[in-house]
C-alpha cells in the first residue's frame, strides 16, 4: 500500500482514531490474517462467530502492524481506527489508494467472464510482469473483499494492477469498478455458469458488460470475437475495442491450431505486428482463447511481436487446482481441475481427459462432483455433463453426490447414451471415491477430478499424496 497517515486513513473510511498517533503511517499491505502482517501494515479485524479478528489485534501490533482497522476498542496498547464495518471500510480506502496511483500512472486491468477468469488473470500478470512491476489478484479473491484487498497491495512502484472481477448479480461489477476503475477491461465469455442471482443468460451478459460500459474514453475493451454475446458489447463502450479469438476479423487471433498428446495447444499468433509461433505449456485446447485475451492486454502494455510470442510460450500455471496435470510414480496421470466447476469448464476438462487418454490408448476415469448455483438448470446441466463424458469415451465415471444440489443426474446422463460401454457409479462422499480409486486404479490410467469448490478437493489431494516420494499405491497390472 502507498504510505498513508492514520489520519488520512481515518478520514477516507469515516473512522475514529483511538490510542493512535494521527501522524503515524501505514507503509505495508492491509491484511486480515494476523499471521501475514508485515511491518508497517494495517491489520483488518473482522468479527466472526468462531474466530474474532479483534482477539488478534495485540498480536498483529506486536508483529509490526501500524494500526488495526476494527469495530471496537482493543485496549491502550492497540492503536486502532474504529468503523462500523471493517470490511465495508476497505472499499473507500482502496478507492483513495487507487485514485492516487492511477493519477501517478498506474494501469489497471479488470477481467471478467463466466469461466477462465483466474487462469487468464494469471496469464495477463505473467505477461505484464515482463514490462513493468505487476500486482494481481491472488487466487480468486475477486469479490467485495478480495478486490479492495488486492488493490491495497499496489505500491508507488507498481506499474500494472490486474484485478479479477466476479459477479453474482447485476450491479456487482459496476460496484467493483467504482472502487478502482480499470482502464483496460477484458470480457472472456458469457455462458450458463452460476445462474443463481440471474434470471437468464442474457442477464449474465448484462452483468459482465458493466465492465466495458464503465471504461473511460481513453480505455481499451478487450472482447472475445468468438462469443456473440461478448462481441456485441462493443456497442456498449466508449473505449477503443480490440477483438481476440479465432474469427478472421479478430485483431489478435490464432490460426493453425494443433493440440499435442498432452492436450497442449500450439498455433500461429496473428497480430498487426505479424505472425509468430506460440506453443502453450498450459493444458487444454480452451487455453487458446484465454491466452489470446492475455496477448491483447500485453500488446497494450507494450509487449509485442516475437517477444510477446516467446513470453506466451513460457507462461505456466500459477493458481492451484486448475488444469494441473501430473504423472504419479505408478504410471497414473492426474488432471486436477478441482478448484471450481461450471458446465463450460467441465466440458473443457472432459475433452482434455479424452485427449490424454487417447495417447496409448489409456483408460479414462472421471471423478465429478456437483456444479453449484445452477438453479432450475441444475439437473439438465449435470445430465449434459454425463452425456458428454459418455460421448467422449470415459470408461469409468465416479459421481460424488454429497450435496443438496444433486450431482446424480451426471450418472443418469451418461447411462442415457445408448452406445456407451463404460460404467458410472454414484458415491455418497469423497471418502468413498478415494476408496474406489484405491481399489481399481492401475498403471496408465488417466483420472480427471472436477467439481465446484471443495466438492472434490479431498480426492485430488489423495491422488497427489499417493504419488508423493515416488510411492506407487496402485496394485493392478496394466491391462488387467
C-alpha positions as CSV (number, residue, x, y, z in Angstrom):
1,X,0.0,0.0,0.0
2,X,1.2,3.6,-0.5
3,X,2.3,5.3,2.7
4,X,-0.7,6.9,4.4
5,X,-1.0,8.5,7.8
6,X,-3.6,7.1,10.2
7,X,-5.4,10.5,10.0
8,X,-5.7,10.1,6.2
9,X,-7.0,6.6,6.5
10,X,-9.5,7.6,9.2
11,X,-10.8,10.4,7.0
12,X,-11.1,8.1,4.0
13,X,-13.1,5.4,5.8
14,X,-15.1,7.7,8.1
15,X,-13.4,6.2,11.2
16,X,-12.3,7.4,14.6
17,X,-8.7,7.1,15.9
18,X,-8.2,5.5,19.4
19,X,-4.9,5.1,21.2
20,X,-3.2,6.2,17.9
21,X,-0.9,8.9,16.7
22,X,-2.6,10.6,13.8
23,X,0.8,11.2,12.1
24,X,1.8,7.6,12.3
25,X,2.0,6.0,8.9
26,X,0.9,2.7,7.4
27,X,3.6,1.6,4.9
28,X,2.7,-2.1,4.4
29,X,-0.3,-4.0,2.9
30,X,-3.6,-4.5,4.5
31,X,-4.1,-8.0,5.9
32,X,-7.0,-9.7,7.6
33,X,-4.8,-12.7,8.7
34,X,-2.6,-11.6,11.6
35,X,-0.1,-14.3,10.7
36,X,0.5,-12.5,7.4
37,X,1.0,-9.0,8.8
38,X,4.2,-7.2,7.7
39,X,6.0,-4.3,9.4
40,X,4.1,-1.1,8.9
41,X,1.0,-3.0,7.7
42,X,-2.7,-2.4,8.5
43,X,-4.4,-5.3,10.3
44,X,-8.2,-5.6,9.5
45,X,-10.1,-7.2,12.3
46,X,-13.3,-9.0,11.2
47,X,-15.7,-10.2,13.8
48,X,-16.7,-13.8,13.5
49,X,-18.8,-16.5,15.2
50,X,-15.8,-18.8,15.7
51,X,-12.8,-16.6,15.3
52,X,-12.8,-12.9,16.1
53,X,-10.0,-10.9,14.5
54,X,-10.2,-8.4,17.4
55,X,-8.7,-11.1,19.6
56,X,-5.5,-10.9,17.5
57,X,-5.2,-7.2,17.4
58,X,-2.4,-7.0,20.0
59,X,-0.6,-9.9,18.3
60,X,-0.7,-8.0,15.0
61,X,0.7,-4.8,16.5
62,X,3.4,-6.8,18.2
63,X,4.3,-8.3,14.8
64,X,4.7,-4.8,13.4
65,X,1.2,-3.6,12.3
66,X,1.0,0.2,12.4
67,X,-2.7,0.1,13.4
68,X,-5.8,-2.1,13.4
69,X,-8.9,-1.3,11.4
70,X,-11.6,-2.5,13.8
71,X,-15.1,-2.2,15.1
72,X,-14.3,-2.0,18.8
73,X,-11.5,-0.8,21.1
74,X,-8.9,-3.4,21.9
75,X,-7.1,-1.6,24.7
76,X,-4.5,1.1,25.1
77,X,-1.7,-1.0,23.5
78,X,-3.5,-1.4,20.2
79,X,-3.7,1.8,18.0
80,X,-6.9,1.5,16.0
81,X,-9.2,3.1,13.5
82,X,-12.7,2.3,14.6
83,X,-15.5,2.0,12.0
84,X,-19.0,0.4,11.9
85,X,-18.0,-2.3,9.4
86,X,-14.3,-3.1,8.8
87,X,-14.9,-5.0,5.5
88,X,-17.0,-2.2,4.0
89,X,-14.3,0.3,5.0
90,X,-11.8,-1.4,2.7
91,X,-13.7,0.0,-0.3
92,X,-13.2,3.7,0.3
93,X,-9.6,3.1,1.4
94,X,-8.9,1.2,-1.8
95,X,-10.6,4.0,-3.7
96,X,-8.2,6.5,-2.2
97,X,-5.2,4.4,-2.9
98,X,-6.3,3.6,-6.4
99,X,-7.1,7.2,-7.4
100,X,-3.6,8.4,-6.2
101,X,-1.8,5.6,-8.1
102,X,-3.8,6.0,-11.3
103,X,-3.0,9.7,-11.2
104,X,0.6,8.7,-10.9
105,X,0.4,6.4,-14.0
106,X,-0.8,3.1,-12.7
107,X,-2.5,0.9,-15.4
108,X,-5.5,-1.1,-14.0
109,X,-6.7,-4.2,-15.9
110,X,-10.1,-5.6,-15.0
111,X,-11.1,-9.0,-16.1
112,X,-14.4,-10.9,-16.0
113,X,-16.2,-13.8,-17.7
114,X,-18.3,-16.8,-17.0
115,X,-15.2,-19.1,-16.9
116,X,-11.5,-18.9,-17.3
117,X,-11.1,-15.7,-15.3
118,X,-8.4,-16.9,-12.9
119,X,-6.3,-18.7,-15.4
120,X,-6.4,-15.7,-17.8
121,X,-5.7,-13.3,-15.0
122,X,-2.6,-15.3,-14.2
123,X,-1.6,-15.2,-17.8
124,X,-2.0,-11.4,-18.0
125,X,0.0,-10.9,-14.9
126,X,2.9,-13.1,-16.2
127,X,3.0,-11.1,-19.4
128,X,2.6,-7.7,-17.8
129,X,5.5,-8.5,-15.4
130,X,7.7,-8.7,-18.5
131,X,7.1,-5.0,-19.0
132,X,6.6,-3.5,-15.5
133,X,6.2,-4.3,-11.8
134,X,2.8,-6.0,-11.5
135,X,0.3,-6.8,-8.7
136,X,-2.5,-9.3,-9.4
137,X,-5.4,-10.9,-7.6
138,X,-4.2,-13.9,-5.6
139,X,-6.3,-17.0,-6.5
140,X,-9.9,-16.0,-6.9
141,X,-10.2,-13.1,-4.4
142,X,-12.5,-11.3,-6.9
143,X,-15.4,-10.1,-4.7
144,X,-16.2,-7.1,-2.5
145,X,-13.5,-8.3,0.0
146,X,-10.7,-9.6,-2.3
147,X,-11.0,-6.8,-4.8
148,X,-10.1,-3.9,-2.5
149,X,-7.5,-6.1,-0.6
150,X,-5.7,-6.8,-3.9
151,X,-5.8,-3.1,-4.8
152,X,-4.3,-2.2,-1.5
153,X,-1.3,-4.3,-2.3
154,X,-0.2,-1.9,-5.1
155,X,2.6,0.5,-4.2
156,X,4.2,3.5,-5.8
157,X,6.4,1.2,-7.8
158,X,3.5,-0.9,-9.2
159,X,3.0,-0.2,-12.9
160,X,0.1,-2.6,-13.6
161,X,-2.7,-3.8,-11.3
162,X,-4.5,-6.9,-12.6
163,X,-7.9,-7.4,-11.0
164,X,-10.2,-10.3,-11.4
165,X,-13.8,-9.3,-11.1
166,X,-16.5,-11.7,-10.2
167,X,-20.3,-11.1,-10.1
168,X,-23.3,-12.9,-8.7
169,X,-25.8,-10.4,-9.9
170,X,-26.5,-7.2,-11.8
171,X,-24.5,-4.2,-10.5
172,X,-21.7,-6.2,-8.8
173,X,-19.0,-5.4,-11.4
174,X,-20.1,-1.8,-11.5
175,X,-19.7,-1.7,-7.8
176,X,-16.1,-3.0,-8.0
177,X,-15.3,-0.6,-10.9
178,X,-16.4,2.2,-8.6
179,X,-13.7,1.2,-6.1
180,X,-10.8,1.1,-8.6
181,X,-11.6,2.0,-12.2
182,X,-9.9,-0.3,-14.8
183,X,-8.5,1.4,-18.0
184,X,-8.3,-2.0,-19.7
185,X,-11.4,-4.2,-19.4
186,X,-11.4,-7.8,-20.6
187,X,-14.6,-9.9,-21.1
188,X,-13.8,-13.6,-21.8
189,X,-17.2,-15.2,-22.4
190,X,-20.8,-15.4,-21.3
191,X,-22.2,-18.9,-20.6
192,X,-24.5,-20.5,-18.1
193,X,-22.1,-20.8,-15.2
194,X,-23.6,-19.9,-11.8
195,X,-27.0,-18.6,-12.7
196,X,-28.3,-18.1,-9.1
197,X,-28.7,-14.3,-8.9
198,X,-29.7,-14.0,-12.6
199,X,-33.0,-14.6,-14.4
200,X,-31.3,-15.6,-17.7
201,X,-28.1,-15.9,-19.6
202,X,-29.0,-12.5,-21.1
203,X,-28.8,-11.1,-17.6
204,X,-25.4,-12.6,-17.2
205,X,-24.3,-10.8,-20.4
206,X,-25.7,-7.5,-19.0
207,X,-23.8,-8.0,-15.8
208,X,-20.5,-8.8,-17.5
209,X,-21.0,-5.9,-19.9
210,X,-20.9,-3.5,-17.0
211,X,-17.1,-3.9,-17.3
212,X,-16.9,-2.2,-20.7
213,X,-19.7,0.3,-20.1
214,X,-17.7,1.9,-17.3
215,X,-14.4,2.1,-19.1
216,X,-13.1,5.6,-19.7
217,X,-13.0,7.1,-23.2
218,X,-9.2,6.6,-23.4
219,X,-9.5,3.0,-22.2
220,X,-9.5,-0.3,-24.0
221,X,-12.1,-3.0,-24.2
222,X,-10.7,-6.5,-25.0
223,X,-13.6,-8.6,-26.3
224,X,-14.0,-12.2,-27.4
225,X,-14.8,-12.2,-31.1
226,X,-15.9,-15.9,-30.9
227,X,-18.6,-15.3,-28.4
228,X,-21.5,-13.4,-29.9
229,X,-22.8,-12.0,-26.6
230,X,-19.3,-10.7,-25.8
231,X,-18.7,-9.3,-29.3
232,X,-22.0,-7.4,-29.1
233,X,-20.6,-5.5,-26.1
234,X,-18.5,-3.3,-28.5
235,X,-21.6,-1.1,-28.9
236,X,-21.8,-0.6,-25.1
237,X,-18.5,1.2,-24.6
238,X,-16.9,4.5,-25.4
239,X,-13.5,2.9,-25.1
240,X,-11.4,1.6,-28.0
241,X,-12.1,-2.1,-28.8
242,X,-9.8,-4.9,-29.6
243,X,-11.2,-8.3,-30.5
244,X,-9.4,-11.6,-29.8
245,X,-10.3,-15.1,-30.9
246,X,-10.1,-17.4,-33.9
247,X,-12.5,-15.4,-36.0
248,X,-10.9,-13.9,-39.1
249,X,-11.8,-10.3,-38.0
250,X,-10.1,-10.6,-34.6
251,X,-7.2,-8.3,-34.4
252,X,-5.4,-10.7,-32.1
253,X,-6.1,-14.2,-33.3
254,X,-4.9,-17.8,-33.5
255,X,-4.5,-19.7,-36.8
256,X,-3.4,-23.3,-37.5
257,X,-4.2,-24.5,-34.0
258,X,-2.9,-28.0,-33.1
259,X,-3.0,-30.0,-29.9
260,X,-0.4,-32.5,-28.8
261,X,-0.9,-35.8,-26.9
262,X,-0.8,-33.8,-23.6
263,X,-3.6,-31.5,-24.8
264,X,-1.3,-28.5,-25.1
265,X,-2.1,-26.2,-27.9
266,X,0.3,-24.6,-30.5
267,X,-0.8,-22.0,-33.0
268,X,0.2,-19.1,-35.1
269,X,-0.4,-15.8,-33.3
270,X,-1.6,-13.2,-35.7
271,X,-1.4,-9.5,-34.7
272,X,-0.9,-6.2,-36.6
273,X,2.8,-6.7,-35.9
274,X,3.0,-10.0,-37.9
275,X,2.7,-13.8,-37.4
276,X,4.5,-15.6,-34.7
277,X,4.6,-19.2,-33.4
278,X,3.2,-19.9,-29.9
279,X,3.4,-23.3,-28.1
280,X,1.4,-23.2,-24.8
281,X,2.7,-25.1,-21.7
282,X,-0.7,-25.0,-20.1
283,X,-3.0,-27.9,-20.7
284,X,-6.3,-27.6,-22.6
285,X,-7.5,-26.6,-26.1
286,X,-9.6,-24.0,-24.4
287,X,-6.5,-22.2,-23.2
288,X,-6.1,-20.8,-26.7
289,X,-8.8,-18.3,-26.2
290,X,-7.5,-17.3,-22.7
291,X,-4.0,-16.8,-24.0
292,X,-5.3,-14.6,-26.8
293,X,-7.1,-12.3,-24.3
294,X,-3.8,-12.1,-22.3
295,X,-1.9,-11.3,-25.5
296,X,-4.3,-8.4,-26.4
297,X,-3.7,-6.9,-23.0
298,X,0.1,-7.4,-23.2
299,X,0.2,-5.6,-26.6
300,X,-1.5,-2.5,-25.0
301,X,1.2,-2.6,-22.2
302,X,4.0,-2.6,-24.8
303,X,4.9,-6.3,-25.2
304,X,4.6,-7.1,-28.9
305,X,5.9,-9.3,-31.8
306,X,8.3,-12.1,-31.3
307,X,8.9,-11.1,-27.6
308,X,5.2,-11.5,-26.9
309,X,5.0,-14.9,-28.6
310,X,8.1,-16.1,-26.7
311,X,6.6,-14.9,-23.4
312,X,3.3,-16.6,-24.1
313,X,5.1,-19.9,-24.8
314,X,6.7,-19.6,-21.3
315,X,3.5,-19.0,-19.3
316,X,2.8,-21.5,-16.6
317,X,0.0,-22.4,-14.2
318,X,0.0,-20.1,-11.1
319,X,-3.2,-20.7,-9.2
320,X,-3.7,-24.2,-7.8
321,X,-6.2,-26.9,-8.8
322,X,-6.6,-25.6,-12.3
323,X,-5.6,-27.9,-15.2
324,X,-2.7,-29.2,-13.0
325,X,-1.7,-32.3,-14.9
326,X,0.9,-34.5,-13.2
327,X,2.2,-38.1,-13.5
328,X,2.4,-40.3,-10.5
329,X,5.2,-42.8,-9.9
330,X,2.8,-45.7,-10.5
331,X,2.1,-44.5,-14.1
332,X,-1.3,-42.8,-13.3
333,X,-1.8,-39.4,-14.8
334,X,-4.0,-37.0,-12.8
335,X,-5.8,-33.9,-14.1
336,X,-6.5,-31.8,-11.0
337,X,-9.1,-29.2,-12.2
338,X,-10.9,-29.4,-8.9
339,X,-10.9,-25.7,-7.8
340,X,-14.4,-25.0,-9.2
341,X,-16.8,-26.2,-11.9
342,X,-19.5,-24.9,-14.2
343,X,-20.9,-26.5,-17.4
344,X,-18.4,-25.0,-19.8
345,X,-15.3,-25.6,-17.7
346,X,-16.4,-29.2,-17.0
347,X,-16.9,-29.8,-20.7
348,X,-13.4,-28.4,-21.4
349,X,-11.9,-30.6,-18.7
350,X,-13.6,-33.7,-20.1
351,X,-12.2,-33.0,-23.5
352,X,-8.7,-32.7,-22.0
353,X,-9.2,-36.1,-20.3
354,X,-10.3,-37.7,-23.7
355,X,-7.2,-36.2,-25.4
356,X,-4.8,-37.5,-22.8
357,X,-6.4,-40.9,-22.7
358,X,-6.3,-41.3,-26.5
359,X,-2.5,-41.4,-26.3
360,X,-1.9,-45.1,-25.7
361,X,-4.8,-45.6,-25.6
362,X,-5.3,-45.3,-21.8
363,X,-8.3,-45.8,-19.6
364,X,-10.2,-42.5,-18.9
365,X,-11.7,-42.1,-15.4
366,X,-13.7,-39.0,-14.4
367,X,-14.4,-38.1,-10.8
368,X,-17.1,-35.5,-10.9
369,X,-18.8,-33.6,-8.1
370,X,-21.6,-31.1,-8.1
371,X,-21.7,-27.9,-10.1
372,X,-23.3,-25.4,-7.7
373,X,-25.6,-22.4,-8.3
374,X,-27.2,-23.6,-11.5
375,X,-30.7,-23.1,-10.2
376,X,-33.5,-24.6,-12.3
377,X,-30.9,-25.6,-14.9
378,X,-29.1,-27.9,-12.4
379,X,-30.5,-31.3,-13.4
380,X,-30.2,-30.5,-17.1
381,X,-26.7,-29.2,-17.0
382,X,-25.5,-32.2,-14.8
383,X,-27.1,-34.7,-17.2
384,X,-25.4,-32.9,-20.1
385,X,-22.0,-33.3,-18.5
386,X,-22.7,-37.0,-18.1
387,X,-23.7,-37.4,-21.7
388,X,-20.6,-35.6,-22.8
389,X,-18.4,-37.9,-20.7
390,X,-20.0,-40.9,-22.3
391,X,-19.7,-39.5,-25.8
392,X,-16.0,-38.8,-25.2
393,X,-15.4,-42.4,-24.2
394,X,-14.9,-42.0,-20.5
395,X,-14.7,-45.6,-19.3
396,X,-15.3,-45.1,-15.6
397,X,-17.4,-42.3,-14.1
398,X,-17.4,-41.7,-10.4
399,X,-20.1,-39.2,-9.3
400,X,-19.9,-37.8,-5.8
401,X,-23.5,-36.9,-4.7
402,X,-22.9,-35.4,-1.3
403,X,-24.6,-32.0,-1.6
404,X,-28.1,-30.5,-1.5
405,X,-27.7,-29.7,-5.2
406,X,-27.5,-33.2,-6.6
407,X,-24.8,-34.4,-8.9
408,X,-26.7,-37.7,-9.5
409,X,-28.0,-36.6,-13.0
410,X,-24.4,-36.8,-14.2
411,X,-24.6,-40.6,-13.8
412,X,-28.1,-40.7,-15.4
413,X,-26.9,-38.6,-18.4
414,X,-24.1,-41.0,-19.1
415,X,-26.3,-44.1,-18.8
416,X,-28.7,-42.5,-21.3
417,X,-26.1,-42.7,-24.1
418,X,-27.1,-46.0,-25.8
419,X,-23.7,-46.7,-27.3
420,X,-21.7,-46.1,-24.1
421,X,-19.7,-49.1,-23.0
422,X,-18.5,-47.5,-19.7
423,X,-19.8,-47.6,-16.2
424,X,-21.0,-44.9,-13.8
425,X,-21.0,-45.2,-10.0
426,X,-22.9,-42.9,-7.6
427,X,-20.9,-42.3,-4.4
428,X,-22.0,-40.8,-1.1
429,X,-18.9,-38.8,-0.4
430,X,-15.3,-38.1,-1.3
431,X,-14.0,-40.8,1.1
432,X,-16.0,-43.4,-0.9
433,X,-14.5,-42.0,-4.2
434,X,-11.0,-42.2,-2.7
435,X,-11.6,-45.8,-1.6
436,X,-12.9,-46.8,-5.1
437,X,-9.9,-45.3,-6.8
438,X,-7.5,-47.0,-4.4
439,X,-9.1,-50.4,-5.3
440,X,-9.2,-50.0,-9.0
441,X,-6.6,-47.6,-10.4
442,X,-3.9,-49.2,-12.5
443,X,-0.8,-48.0,-14.3
444,X,-1.6,-46.0,-17.4
445,X,-5.0,-44.7,-16.2
446,X,-5.8,-41.0,-16.7
447,X,-8.0,-39.5,-13.9
448,X,-9.9,-36.2,-14.1
449,X,-11.0,-34.6,-10.8
450,X,-13.6,-31.8,-11.2
451,X,-16.3,-30.2,-9.1
452,X,-17.4,-27.0,-7.6
453,X,-15.3,-25.6,-4.8
454,X,-14.5,-28.2,-2.1
455,X,-16.7,-30.8,-3.7
456,X,-13.7,-32.9,-4.9
457,X,-10.7,-31.4,-3.2
458,X,-10.1,-34.3,-0.9
459,X,-10.0,-36.7,-3.9
460,X,-7.4,-34.6,-5.7
461,X,-5.3,-34.3,-2.6
462,X,-5.4,-38.1,-2.0
463,X,-4.4,-38.7,-5.6
464,X,-1.5,-36.3,-5.2
465,X,-0.4,-37.8,-1.9
466,X,-0.5,-41.3,-3.3
467,X,2.3,-40.3,-5.8
468,X,4.4,-38.4,-3.3
469,X,8.0,-39.6,-2.7
470,X,7.7,-42.0,-5.6
471,X,5.5,-44.4,-3.7
472,X,3.0,-46.0,-6.0
473,X,-0.3,-47.1,-4.5
474,X,-1.9,-48.8,-7.4
475,X,-2.0,-52.6,-7.2
476,X,-3.3,-53.6,-10.6
477,X,-1.3,-54.5,-13.7
478,X,-1.6,-52.6,-16.9
479,X,-4.3,-54.2,-19.0
480,X,-5.7,-56.1,-16.1
